[in-house]
Amino acid sequence: MRGILKCESFRHRIIGTKYRYLSLAANLEFEEAAQEPDGFWVQERPTQLPTLQNIIKICATRRNIREGMTCHGRIIRQGFGADTLTSNMLINMYSKCGELGDARKLFDEMPERTLVSWNTIIGTLTRNGDAEEALFMFREMHREGSQFSEFTISGVLCASAAKLAVTECKQLHAFATKVLVESNVFVATGLVDVYAKCNLIEDARRVFYSTSEKNDVTWTSMVVGLIRNEHYKEALSFFQESHRAGLEYNQFTVSSVVSACAALAALIEGNQLHAVVWKSNFNSNIYVASSLLDLYAKCGMINEAYLVFSTTEEKNVVLWNTMISGFARHGKGLEAMILFEKMQQTCLFPTEVTYVSVLSACGHMGLVERGRKYFDMITEVHNLWPNVFHYSCMVDILGRSSLIHEAKDLIDEMPFDATASMWGSLLASCKAFGNVELAEIAAKHLFEMEPTNAGNHVLLTNTYAAQGKWDMVALTRKHLKESEVKKERGKSWIEIGDKVHMFMAGERKHPRISEIYMRLDDLLEEMKKLGYKGASEHDFHDIEESKKQELLKHHSEKLAFTLGLMCLPRGVAVRIMKNLRICGDCHSFMKMASKVTGRKIIVRDNNRFHHFDNGFCSCGEFW
């Protein structure tokens, strides 16, 4: 028997005055519906509740709000509205379709709220980014004396993680301990996640180790938490341990661990993970591809990075930006600019990050006019606003091209306060082109902004020394000594096999240091036969020439290269990492060494990559 029932509450959701609707979910046929002055009337056949519940599930999965609301109307008309299970399913359906208001209204109107109902609405609020309301609902639930489960607590912990609510997290941890659910795998996983996101990595560790039962998500939360807190080596160890334990890993975990390898420039581990990517068929994932690209770029393997980029079918803006940035850092400015043009041809618009990369490429190539063009394009072509990083790039471009006064004018005129990076760039340019007056102005700002950075004092000292102002050199060094600010020592390291070898200038502690010094002396003799002379003008001590040569001879990158020459097979490139900018003397040394030994040498300093091959460097002497 056909029933007729007015459904005014859904009137605004259904379009048209007459239509015939065939449900894709359960083949339910709705007859003609006629618009009445005071409501919407529908003729229909009675349907069993299980069938309607199945329709709700499918609507939630397909995010089909129109059909879901139509089914909701039929549930009400057939008298099933008070069924608790059905109401919970409807709340879930509305939340997955983005109708949070309807989900909350339905929950509030329920005559009896069960544990499942509370869990559903708290989970709904958390998934939709309303962490504050989710925490409020948990407090309301607790005040009413309602039952709760480990799923309730884990759901609220997710809300705390999203809100980065440290206080609430600790209160929930205490509550979980009090009610004896702390060791539950879901609660423990939630605690690990929220502590890591709140930068409380020690607390996350304690929870992890105190939990006897750990699932894949628990391990992933710990690994990702360590990476988020920059504990990269420990994250790799955790990942390897989880792998040995036979736990499954997903694309998100692999992507995160590859990022850790990129941060460490750990090429061997990165290559092993790349093999895992291919074996697991994760290579098509855009986030995994971005991490691999970044890994190879940071390890000096720009060709391998481009291979990952070119073989990734679906490219998003992040992937394009990562590749353009990689080209810029490796001295391939032309390739960076070509890729910038290709990106636009694919109908992807450059972002602020894209422009930072192309401006950086211009700076390393001395392309002032091209840099000005890109800077203007930010606003005129792509309707973006230059930020402090774009201005910093322009200051660097102008300063590197000896337009120091113009760089200073740009700093004075820009709508931001100058950053330490800008003044540092200006000071470096002043040192390179001998402008003591502006160097003193830049240094004064740097001393105020970075009182503990001894590098700024050293750079000013070197500026005076380059101009032969030894009295000012002595005065600046005296101030540096009195301030008790410690200079960061130059370090270089090289990865050979599964071990990283670290060196400082004049290193004495390495087990093979005597052998290294002997091999370096032999190499220098070979180089001198081809006309090599140490670039002593890059040592700014007021001492004899012979002593300058001795000080320069045992710089850390030279020692690292010599060990690589001794240990790596012929034909294998020598890859060196350095924490400071490579000095001019070491730059000249690497060029000649690449010619004498026939080795490709790749040096990553704190600013960029230098690729030395057959006596030439990729930077074109412009770094």
C-alpha positions as CSV (number, residue, x, y, z in Angstrom):
1,M,0.0,0.0,0.0
2,R,1.4,3.3,-1.0
3,G,2.1,5.9,1.7
4,I,2.1,9.6,1.2
5,L,4.1,11.8,3.6
6,K,5.1,15.5,3.5
7,C,8.9,16.1,3.6
8,E,9.4,19.8,4.0
9,S,12.8,19.6,5.7
10,F,14.5,18.4,2.4
11,R,12.6,20.6,0.1
12,H,15.5,22.9,-0.6
13,R,17.7,19.9,-1.5
14,I,15.7,18.5,-4.4
15,I,15.4,20.4,-7.6
16,G,12.4,20.6,-9.9
17,T,8.7,20.1,-9.4
18,K,8.3,16.7,-11.1
19,Y,10.9,14.0,-11.8
20,R,11.4,10.3,-11.9
21,Y,14.3,9.1,-9.9
22,L,16.0,5.6,-10.1
23,S,18.3,4.8,-7.2
24,L,21.7,3.5,-8.3
25,A,22.2,2.0,-4.8
26,A,19.3,-0.4,-4.5
27,N,17.2,0.0,-7.6
28,L,14.5,1.8,-5.7
29,E,12.0,3.6,-8.0
30,F,10.5,6.9,-6.8
31,E,7.3,7.8,-8.5
32,E,6.2,11.2,-9.5
33,A,6.6,13.9,-6.9
34,A,4.4,17.0,-7.0
35,Q,5.1,20.4,-5.6
36,E,2.4,21.6,-3.2
37,P,2.1,25.1,-1.9
38,D,3.0,24.1,1.7
39,G,5.5,21.3,1.1
40,F,6.9,18.5,-1.0
41,W,4.8,15.2,-1.3
42,V,6.3,11.9,-2.5
43,Q,4.6,8.7,-3.4
44,E,6.6,5.6,-2.7
45,R,6.6,1.8,-1.9
46,P,7.5,0.6,1.6
47,T,11.1,-0.6,1.9
48,Q,12.8,-2.9,4.4
49,L,15.1,-1.1,6.9
50,P,18.2,-3.3,6.1
51,T,17.8,-2.2,2.4
52,L,17.7,1.5,3.4
53,Q,20.8,1.0,5.6
54,N,22.7,-0.5,2.8
55,I,21.8,2.5,0.6
56,I,23.1,4.8,3.3
57,K,26.4,2.9,3.4
58,I,26.8,3.2,-0.4
59,C,25.9,6.9,-0.4
60,A,28.6,7.5,2.3
61,T,31.2,5.6,0.2
62,R,30.2,7.4,-3.0
63,R,29.8,10.8,-1.2
64,N,26.3,11.0,-2.8
65,I,24.5,13.5,-0.7
66,R,21.4,13.9,-2.9
67,E,20.6,10.2,-2.9
68,G,21.5,9.9,0.8
69,M,19.1,12.7,1.8
70,T,16.3,11.1,-0.3
71,C,16.9,7.8,1.5
72,H,16.9,9.7,4.8
73,G,13.5,11.1,3.9
74,R,12.1,7.7,3.2
75,I,13.5,6.4,6.6
76,I,11.6,9.2,8.4
77,R,8.4,8.6,6.4
78,Q,8.5,4.9,7.1
79,G,9.0,5.4,10.9
80,F,12.6,4.3,11.2
81,G,13.9,7.7,12.3
82,A,14.3,6.6,15.9
83,D,16.5,3.6,15.2
84,T,19.8,4.3,16.8
85,L,22.0,2.2,14.4
86,T,20.4,3.9,11.4
87,S,20.9,7.4,13.0
88,N,24.6,6.6,13.5
89,M,24.9,5.5,9.9
90,L,23.3,8.7,8.7
91,I,25.6,10.8,10.9
92,N,28.5,9.0,9.2
93,M,27.0,9.6,5.7
94,Y,26.5,13.3,6.3
95,S,30.0,13.8,7.6
96,K,31.6,12.0,4.7
97,C,29.6,14.2,2.3
98,G,30.9,17.3,4.1
99,E,27.5,18.2,5.7
100,L,28.8,18.6,9.2
101,G,25.9,20.8,10.3
102,D,23.3,18.1,9.4
103,A,25.4,15.4,11.1
104,R,25.5,17.4,14.3
105,K,21.8,18.3,14.2
106,L,20.9,14.7,13.8
107,F,23.1,13.7,16.7
108,D,21.5,16.4,18.9
109,E,18.0,15.2,18.1
110,M,18.7,11.6,18.9
111,P,16.5,10.5,21.9
112,E,19.1,8.1,23.2
113,R,22.9,8.6,22.7
114,T,24.9,5.4,22.6
115,L,28.7,4.9,22.8
116,V,28.7,4.4,19.0
117,S,26.9,7.6,18.5
118,W,29.4,9.6,20.6
119,N,32.3,7.9,18.9
120,T,30.8,8.6,15.5
121,I,30.2,12.4,16.1
122,I,33.6,12.9,17.8
123,G,35.3,11.1,14.8
124,T,33.2,13.2,12.4
125,L,34.3,16.4,14.0
126,T,38.0,15.4,14.1
127,R,38.0,14.3,10.4
128,N,36.5,17.6,9.4
129,G,39.1,19.6,11.2
130,D,36.9,20.8,14.1
131,A,39.2,19.6,16.8
132,E,38.0,22.2,19.4
133,E,34.4,21.0,19.1
134,A,35.5,17.3,19.2
135,L,37.3,18.0,22.5
136,F,34.2,19.8,23.8
137,M,32.0,16.8,22.9
138,F,34.3,14.5,24.8
139,R,34.1,16.7,27.9
140,E,30.3,16.8,27.5
141,M,30.2,13.0,27.2
142,H,32.3,12.6,30.3
143,R,30.1,15.0,32.3
144,E,27.0,13.1,31.3
145,G,28.5,9.9,32.7
146,S,28.3,8.1,29.3
147,Q,30.3,5.0,28.6
148,F,33.5,5.3,26.6
149,S,35.9,3.0,25.0
150,E,39.5,3.0,23.8
151,F,38.2,4.1,20.4
152,T,36.7,7.2,22.1
153,I,40.0,8.2,23.6
154,S,42.0,7.5,20.5
155,G,39.5,9.6,18.5
156,V,39.9,12.5,20.9
157,L,43.7,12.1,20.8
158,C,43.6,12.6,17.1
159,A,41.7,15.8,17.7
160,S,44.4,16.9,20.2
161,A,47.1,16.1,17.6
162,A,45.3,18.2,15.0
163,K,45.0,21.1,17.5
164,L,48.5,20.6,18.9
165,A,46.9,20.8,22.3
166,V,49.7,19.7,24.7
167,T,47.7,20.3,27.9
168,E,44.7,18.3,26.6
169,C,47.1,15.5,25.4
170,K,48.7,15.1,28.9
171,Q,45.2,15.2,30.5
172,L,44.0,12.5,28.2
173,H,47.2,10.4,28.8
174,A,46.5,10.6,32.6
175,F,42.9,9.7,32.0
176,A,43.8,6.7,29.8
177,T,46.2,5.5,32.5
178,K,43.5,5.9,35.2
179,V,41.0,3.8,33.3
180,L,43.6,1.2,32.3
181,V,43.5,1.7,28.5
182,E,46.9,3.3,28.1
183,S,48.5,0.1,26.7
184,N,45.7,-0.4,24.1
185,V,47.3,-0.2,20.7
186,F,44.9,2.4,19.4
187,V,45.3,4.7,22.4
188,A,49.1,4.2,22.4
189,T,49.3,5.0,18.7
190,G,47.2,8.2,19.3
191,L,49.5,9.2,22.1
192,V,52.7,8.6,20.1
193,D,51.2,10.7,17.2
194,V,50.1,13.6,19.4
195,Y,53.3,13.8,21.4
196,A,55.4,13.8,18.3
197,K,53.3,16.5,16.6
198,C,53.7,18.6,19.8
199,N,57.5,18.2,19.6
200,L,57.5,16.1,22.7
201,I,59.5,13.3,21.1
202,E,60.8,11.9,24.5
203,D,57.2,11.3,25.7
204,A,56.4,9.7,22.3
205,R,59.3,7.3,22.8
206,R,58.3,6.4,26.3
207,V,54.8,5.5,25.2
208,F,56.1,3.5,22.2
209,Y,58.5,1.4,24.3
210,S,55.9,0.8,27.0
211,T,53.4,-0.6,24.6
212,S,53.7,-4.3,24.2
213,E,51.3,-4.5,21.2
214,K,52.3,-2.4,18.2
215,N,50.7,-2.4,14.8
216,D,51.8,-0.9,11.5
217,V,50.2,2.5,12.3
218,T,52.1,2.6,15.7
219,W,55.5,2.1,14.0
220,T,54.6,4.5,11.2
221,S,53.6,7.2,13.8
222,M,56.9,6.8,15.6
223,V,59.0,6.9,12.4
224,V,57.1,9.9,11.1
225,G,57.3,11.6,14.5
226,L,61.1,11.2,14.6
227,I,61.4,12.7,11.1
228,R,59.1,15.6,12.0
229,N,61.4,16.3,15.0
230,E,64.5,16.0,12.8
231,H,65.8,12.8,14.4
232,Y,66.6,11.4,11.0
233,K,69.1,8.7,11.8
234,E,66.9,7.3,14.6
235,A,63.9,7.3,12.2
236,L,65.9,5.2,9.7
237,S,66.8,2.7,12.5
238,F,63.2,2.5,13.5
239,F,62.1,1.9,9.9
240,Q,64.7,-0.9,9.4
241,E,63.7,-2.5,12.7
242,S,60.0,-2.5,11.7
243,H,61.0,-4.0,8.4
244,R,62.8,-6.8,10.1
245,A,59.8,-7.4,12.3
246,G,57.8,-8.1,9.1
247,L,55.5,-5.1,9.4
248,E,53.8,-3.7,6.3
249,Y,54.7,-0.2,5.2
250,N,52.6,2.1,3.0
251,Q,53.4,4.9,0.5
252,F,53.2,7.6,3.2
253,T,55.8,5.8,5.4
254,V,58.2,5.2,2.5
255,S,57.9,8.8,1.3
256,S,58.7,10.0,4.8
257,V,61.7,7.8,5.2
258,V,63.1,8.8,1.8
259,S,62.8,12.4,3.0
260,A,64.9,11.5,6.1
261,C,67.5,10.1,3.7
262,A,67.4,13.3,1.7
263,A,67.9,15.4,4.9
264,L,71.0,13.2,5.8
265,A,72.2,13.0,2.2
266,A,72.3,9.2,2.9
267,L,72.6,8.0,-0.7
268,I,73.2,4.3,0.1
269,E,70.0,4.0,2.3
270,G,68.2,6.1,-0.3
271,N,69.1,3.7,-3.1
272,Q,67.9,0.8,-1.0
273,L,64.6,2.5,-0.4
274,H,64.3,3.3,-4.1
275,A,64.5,-0.5,-4.7
276,V,61.7,-1.0,-2.1
277,V,59.7,1.6,-4.0
278,W,60.0,-0.3,-7.3
279,K,59.3,-3.6,-5.6
280,S,56.2,-2.3,-3.9
281,N,55.0,-0.4,-7.0
282,F,55.0,2.9,-5.2
283,N,56.9,4.7,-7.9
284,S,53.7,6.2,-9.4
285,N,52.8,7.9,-6.1
286,I,53.4,11.6,-6.4
287,Y,54.7,12.0,-2.9
288,V,57.1,9.2,-3.1
289,A,58.4,10.6,-6.4
290,S,58.9,14.0,-4.9
291,S,60.9,12.5,-2.0
292,L,63.1,10.5,-4.3
293,L,63.7,13.5,-6.5
294,D,64.7,15.6,-3.5
295,L,66.9,12.8,-2.3
296,Y,68.9,12.5,-5.5
297,A,69.1,16.3,-5.8
298,K,70.5,16.7,-2.3
299,C,73.0,13.8,-2.8
300,G,74.5,15.6,-5.9
301,M,72.9,13.2,-8.4
302,I,70.9,15.7,-10.5
303,N,70.7,13.5,-13.5
304,E,69.1,10.7,-11.5
305,A,66.7,13.3,-10.0
306,Y,65.6,14.4,-13.5
307,L,65.1,10.7,-14.4
308,V,62.7,10.4,-11.5
309,F,61.0,13.6,-12.6
310,S,60.7,12.7,-16.3
311,T,59.3,9.2,-15.6
312,T,56.6,10.3,-13.2
313,E,53.5,10.5,-15.3
314,E,51.4,12.7,-13.0
315,K,53.3,15.8,-12.0
316,N,52.0,18.3,-9.5
317,V,53.3,21.8,-8.6
318,V,55.4,20.4,-5.8
319,L,57.3,18.0,-8.1
320,W,57.9,20.8,-10.7
321,N,59.2,23.1,-7.9
322,T,61.5,20.4,-6.5
323,M,63.0,19.8,-9.9
324,I,63.5,23.5,-10.7
325,S,65.1,24.1,-7.3
326,G,67.4,21.1,-7.8
327,F,68.6,22.5,-11.1
328,A,69.2,25.9,-9.5
329,R,71.3,24.4,-6.7
330,H,73.4,22.4,-9.0
331,G,74.4,25.3,-11.2
332,K,72.1,24.3,-14.0
333,G,70.4,27.7,-14.3
334,L,69.5,27.3,-17.9
335,E,67.7,24.0,-17.3
336,A,65.9,25.6,-14.4
337,M,64.5,28.4,-16.5
338,I,63.6,26.0,-19.4
339,L,61.6,23.9,-16.9
340,F,60.0,27.0,-15.6
341,E,58.7,27.7,-19.1
342,K,57.6,24.1,-19.6
343,M,55.7,24.1,-16.4
344,Q,53.5,27.0,-17.6
345,Q,53.0,25.2,-20.9
346,T,51.3,22.4,-19.0
347,C,48.8,24.9,-17.6
348,L,50.3,24.8,-14.1
349,F,50.8,28.2,-12.6
350,P,54.1,29.0,-10.8
351,T,53.9,29.5,-7.0
352,E,55.9,31.7,-4.7
353,V,58.3,28.8,-4.2
354,T,58.8,28.4,-8.0
355,Y,59.9,32.0,-8.3
356,V,62.4,31.6,-5.4
357,S,64.0,28.8,-7.3
358,V,64.3,30.6,-10.7
359,L,65.5,33.8,-9.0
360,S,68.1,31.8,-7.2
361,A,69.2,30.3,-10.5
362,C,69.6,33.8,-11.9
363,G,71.7,34.8,-8.9
364,H,74.1,31.9,-9.4
365,M,74.5,32.8,-13.1
366,G,74.8,36.5,-12.7
367,L,71.7,37.1,-14.9
368,V,70.6,40.5,-13.5
369,E,68.1,41.5,-16.2
370,R,66.5,38.0,-16.3
371,G,66.2,38.2,-12.5
372,R,64.5,41.6,-12.7
373,K,62.1,40.2,-15.4
374,Y,61.1,37.2,-13.2
375,F,60.7,39.5,-10.2
376,D,58.3,41.7,-12.1
377,M,56.4,38.6,-13.4
378,I,55.5,37.6,-9.9
379,T,52.9,40.4,-9.7
380,E,52.3,41.4,-13.3
381,V,51.8,37.9,-14.8
382,H,50.8,35.6,-12.0
383,N,49.1,38.1,-9.7
384,L,51.2,37.1,-6.7
385,W,52.9,39.3,-4.1
386,P,56.7,39.2,-3.7
387,N,57.6,38.0,-0.3
388,V,60.7,38.4,1.8
389,F,62.4,35.4,0.1
390,H,62.0,37.0,-3.4
391,Y,63.5,40.2,-2.2
392,S,66.3,38.3,-0.6
393,C,67.0,36.6,-3.9
394,M,67.1,40.0,-5.7
395,V,69.5,41.4,-3.1
396,D,71.7,38.4,-3.8
397,I,71.4,38.8,-7.6
398,L,72.4,42.5,-7.4
399,G,75.2,42.0,-4.9
400,R,76.8,39.1,-6.8
401,S,76.9,41.3,-9.9
402,S,78.7,44.1,-8.0
403,L,75.6,46.3,-7.9
404,I,76.0,46.6,-4.2
405,H,74.5,50.1,-3.8
406,E,71.4,49.0,-5.7
407,A,71.1,46.0,-3.4
408,K,71.3,48.3,-0.4
409,D,68.6,50.6,-1.9
410,L,66.3,47.6,-2.4
411,I,66.7,46.6,1.2
412,D,65.8,50.2,2.3
413,E,62.8,50.4,0.0
414,M,61.2,47.0,0.4
415,P,58.0,46.6,2.5
416,F,59.6,44.2,5.0
417,D,62.2,44.4,7.7
418,A,65.5,43.1,6.3
419,T,66.4,39.6,7.4
420,A,69.8,38.4,8.6
421,S,70.1,36.5,5.3
422,M,69.8,39.7,3.3
423,W,72.4,41.5,5.4
424,G,74.6,38.4,5.2
425,S,74.3,38.4,1.4
426,L,75.2,42.1,1.2
427,L,78.2,41.6,3.5
428,A,79.5,38.8,1.4
429,S,79.2,40.9,-1.7
430,C,81.0,43.8,0.0
431,K,83.8,41.4,0.9
432,A,84.0,40.1,-2.7
433,F,84.1,43.6,-4.2
434,G,86.0,45.5,-1.5
435,N,83.3,47.8,-0.3
436,V,84.3,48.4,3.3
437,E,81.8,51.2,4.0
438,L,78.7,49.1,3.2
439,A,80.3,46.0,4.8
440,E,80.4,47.8,8.2
441,I,76.7,48.8,7.8
442,A,75.6,45.3,7.0
443,A,77.8,43.9,9.8
444,K,76.3,46.3,12.4
445,H,72.8,44.9,11.6
446,L,74.0,41.3,11.7
447,F,75.7,41.8,15.1
448,E,72.4,43.0,16.5
449,M,70.3,40.3,14.8
450,E,72.6,37.4,15.4
451,P,74.8,38.2,18.4
452,T,76.0,34.6,18.7
453,N,76.9,34.1,15.1
454,A,80.7,34.3,14.9
455,G,80.6,33.9,11.1
456,N,79.5,37.5,10.7
457,H,82.6,38.7,12.6
458,V,84.8,36.5,10.5
459,L,83.3,37.8,7.3
460,L,83.9,41.4,8.3
461,T,87.4,40.5,9.4
462,N,88.1,39.0,6.0
463,T,86.7,42.1,4.3
464,Y,89.2,44.3,6.1
465,A,92.0,41.8,5.5
466,A,91.3,41.7,1.7
467,Q,91.8,45.5,1.7
468,G,95.0,45.3,3.8
469,K,93.4,47.0,6.8
470,W,95.2,44.9,9.4
471,D,94.6,47.3,12.2
472,M,90.9,46.8,11.8
473,V,91.4,43.1,11.4
474,A,93.1,43.0,14.8
475,L,90.4,45.1,16.4
476,T,87.6,43.0,15.0
477,R,89.3,39.8,16.2
478,K,89.7,41.3,19.6
479,H,86.0,42.1,19.8
480,L,85.2,38.6,18.7
481,K,87.4,37.1,21.4
482,E,86.0,39.3,24.1
483,S,82.5,38.5,23.2
484,E,83.2,34.7,23.7
485,V,81.2,33.9,20.6
486,K,82.4,30.7,19.2
487,K,83.1,30.3,15.5
488,E,81.5,27.3,13.8
489,R,84.3,25.1,12.6
490,G,84.4,24.0,9.1
491,K,83.6,20.3,8.6
492,S,83.6,18.0,5.6
493,W,82.3,14.4,5.4
494,I,82.3,11.6,2.9
495,E,80.3,8.4,2.8
496,I,82.2,5.3,1.9
497,G,80.4,2.0,2.1
498,D,78.2,2.1,5.1
499,K,80.3,4.6,7.1
500,V,80.5,8.4,7.2
501,H,84.0,9.9,7.7
502,M,84.2,13.4,9.2
503,F,87.1,15.8,8.9
504,M,88.1,19.2,10.2
505,A,91.0,21.3,9.1
506,G,94.3,19.9,10.3
507,E,92.5,16.7,11.4
508,R,94.6,14.3,13.6
509,K,92.1,11.8,14.9
510,H,91.1,9.8,11.8
511,P,92.7,6.3,12.0
512,R,94.2,6.7,8.5
513,I,95.2,10.3,8.8
514,S,99.0,9.7,8.3
515,E,98.3,7.8,5.1
516,I,95.9,10.6,4.0
517,Y,98.5,13.3,4.5
518,M,101.1,11.3,2.5
519,R,98.7,10.7,-0.4
520,L,97.6,14.4,-0.4
521,D,101.3,15.5,-0.5
522,D,101.9,13.2,-3.5
523,L,98.7,14.6,-5.2
524,L,99.9,18.2,-4.7
525,E,103.2,17.4,-6.2
526,E,101.5,16.0,-9.3
527,M,99.3,19.1,-9.5
528,K,102.2,21.5,-9.3
529,K,103.8,19.8,-12.3
530,L,100.8,21.0,-14.2
531,G,101.1,24.6,-12.9
532,Y,98.9,24.5,-9.9
533,K,99.6,27.0,-7.1
534,G,97.7,27.3,-3.9
535,A,95.4,30.3,-3.9
536,S,96.9,31.9,-0.8
537,E,95.0,35.1,-1.3
538,H,92.1,33.3,0.2
539,D,93.8,33.1,3.6
540,F,93.3,36.3,5.5
541,H,96.1,35.9,8.2
542,D,98.9,38.5,8.3
543,I,101.6,35.8,8.0
544,E,104.3,34.7,5.6
545,E,103.3,33.1,2.3
546,S,104.7,29.7,3.2
547,K,102.7,29.5,6.4
548,K,99.5,30.5,4.5
549,Q,100.1,27.6,2.1
550,E,100.5,25.2,5.0
551,L,97.3,26.4,6.6
552,L,95.4,26.0,3.4
553,K,96.8,22.6,2.5
554,H,95.0,20.6,5.2
555,H,91.5,22.1,4.8
556,S,88.7,19.5,5.6
557,E,87.4,19.1,2.1
558,K,90.9,18.2,0.7
559,L,91.3,15.5,3.4
560,A,87.8,14.1,2.6
561,F,88.6,14.0,-1.1
562,T,91.9,12.3,-0.5
563,L,90.3,9.5,1.5
564,G,87.7,9.1,-1.3
565,L,90.5,8.9,-3.8
566,M,92.2,6.1,-1.7
567,C,89.0,4.1,-1.1
568,L,86.6,4.5,-4.0
569,P,86.9,2.4,-7.1
570,R,88.2,4.0,-10.3
571,G,85.5,5.8,-12.2
572,V,83.3,6.4,-9.2
573,A,82.6,10.1,-8.4
574,V,83.8,11.5,-5.1
575,R,81.0,13.2,-3.2
576,I,81.8,15.5,-0.4
577,M,79.5,17.4,2.0
578,K,80.5,20.6,3.8
579,N,78.8,22.7,6.5
580,L,80.3,26.0,5.3
581,R,80.9,27.7,2.0
582,I,83.8,26.2,0.1
583,C,86.8,28.5,0.1
584,G,88.5,29.8,-3.1
585,D,91.6,27.8,-2.6
586,C,89.8,24.5,-2.1
587,H,87.7,25.4,-5.2
588,S,90.9,25.8,-7.3
589,F,92.2,22.6,-5.8
590,M,89.1,20.5,-6.7
591,K,89.3,21.8,-10.3
592,M,92.9,20.7,-10.8
593,A,92.4,17.5,-8.8
594,S,89.5,16.5,-11.1
595,K,91.8,16.9,-14.1
596,V,94.8,15.1,-12.6
597,T,92.9,12.1,-11.2
598,G,90.3,11.9,-13.9
599,R,87.6,11.8,-11.2
600,K,84.3,13.7,-11.1
601,I,84.1,15.5,-7.8
602,I,80.9,16.8,-6.3
603,V,81.0,19.1,-3.4
604,R,77.9,20.3,-1.5
605,D,78.5,23.3,0.7
606,N,76.0,25.2,2.7
607,N,74.7,27.0,-0.3
608,R,74.9,24.9,-3.5
609,F,76.5,22.0,-5.4
610,H,79.8,22.3,-7.3
611,H,80.4,19.6,-10.0
612,F,84.1,19.4,-10.9
613,D,85.1,17.6,-14.1
614,N,88.3,17.7,-16.1
615,G,89.4,21.0,-14.6
616,F,86.1,22.9,-14.7
617,C,83.3,23.6,-12.3
618,S,79.6,23.8,-12.9
619,C,79.4,27.1,-11.1
620,G,81.4,28.9,-13.8
621,E,83.4,30.6,-11.2
622,F,80.3,32.4,-10.0
623,W,79.4,31.3,-6.5
